[in-house]
Amino acid sequence: MAHNLDEIRTTIQKDIAVNKAYAEAWKKVTFPTKKDGTPFANMSKNISGAKYSLVSYAMQSGEYELTVFTQTFNTGYIHDSIKVYELVRYLKDESMIAKTENYMPKQSYLGQVYKFDLEDIKNAIAKRIEYLESYVSDLEKQLAKLDKVYTNFRNAFDNAVKSLQDDTKEFSHNDIYYAVKDTVINRYPYC
């Protein structure tokens, strides 16, 4: 939780830098092929600039992730991962559903895994870049309006607190003042 306007601004600026760095790292991922233009049988050889590895908490084969590593001035070394598998029951893309050769053998008590092929991985990276760029753009807009939003809310809150003080000034003890203020702050909009 931020304690002042400058801390909010610094946090947003840091988030912008981190997400820009992630987007740039994903853009640098390339897909080398054999001399004849065909992909390698080993998936990790088909990807350069990112680490293709089994998810550390994987419960079955086919649960892989792709990770890029980068750095920013304020955060040092950072990494971003995307999963490159999905449970078959959660597939929504018709082209993925049709690729039954990517379905891993079914395991007892576990959902069947769809392991991404190279085209699926390229699409997942493109979606991640699109998401990151959209998020950075939105954060930059938020940063531009931060002062106005902060000032407007602080003034509205100040007016609400002053109104509460006026409504409770006749009492010699401030029990109701603090009870109402704390309840509204902690429970809004459910109070």
Buried (B, 14 or more C-beta within 10 A) or exposed (E): EEEEEEEBBEEBBBBBBBBBBBBEBBBEBEBEEEEEEEBEEEBEEBBEBBEBBEBEEBEBEBBBBBEBEBEBEEEEEBEBBBEBBBEBEEBEEEEBEEBEEBBBEEEEEEBBBBBBBBEBBBBBBEEBBEBBBEBBEEBEEBBEEBEEEBEEEEEEEEEEEEEBEEEBEEEEEEEEBEEBBEEEEEEEEEE
